[in-house]
């Protein structure tokens, strides 16, 4: 079986700044892959290229056998890629249910007139969207606040709302951008359990995360970036004991001495 996602020798430059340089990796379906690295390592840039926010300067990105690095985001999403954002992207004056339903309207085929006049096709699609949205709301545990405006929810539930909206599109690959940012210990543990539940549905997950406990617990493999380049890849145990990773996070002895002078 071919790999679901293949990133081939990807480089991204912003003027004279090289954010990523020659990064390559791949993973198969049904896996959780973590992406970690010190601040400024190029994690967000790589994540944004995979989700088609912008293309690489060099290299290729393939998803399910199709090259996607030159496609706009609105064409990549229907192929089976969904993502959440560290900076929450919700409609604050809409309910939880309405927020999830909005994410599903991109997959409908009814036109404006069909919707305006409530023609049978549009009505049937709306019922389907409602059902799909409600299923994901129940899956993440938000059914008790489904009718509540998103703007009144605490951060933990907003993270779950973004996850539900992404899952409603039925992705093959789900990208989680700092999904645990701002969560307390209990909420982070519950998010870890939810990631396992998503994986068990057959969804592949690519997660960039600063919470090391979460990423080490949920990941089958971890990719480590430093200064824009991949310096390590392996199981959580292999990565934790890799001298290059330890040095990237903690610095070498000479750097430590200089920092104390």
KAJO-V659377 format. One line per field, one symbol per residue. psi: psi as a letter, one per 40 degrees, with the letter a starting at -180 (. if undefined). A space follows every 10 residues. Layout:
psi = ???
This chain:
psi = hiidhhhhfh ihigbehhdi hfhhiiiiie ihhihiiihe eedddddddd efdiiidiai hhhfehheee iidedddeef hiiiidhhgi hdeiiddddd dddeeeeiei idddddefid dddddddddd ddddddddde fedefdeihd eeiidddddd ddddddddef idhhhhhfde heiidddddd ddddddddde eehihhhhhd hddddddehd ihhhihfeih eihaiddddd ehddddddde iiddddddde .
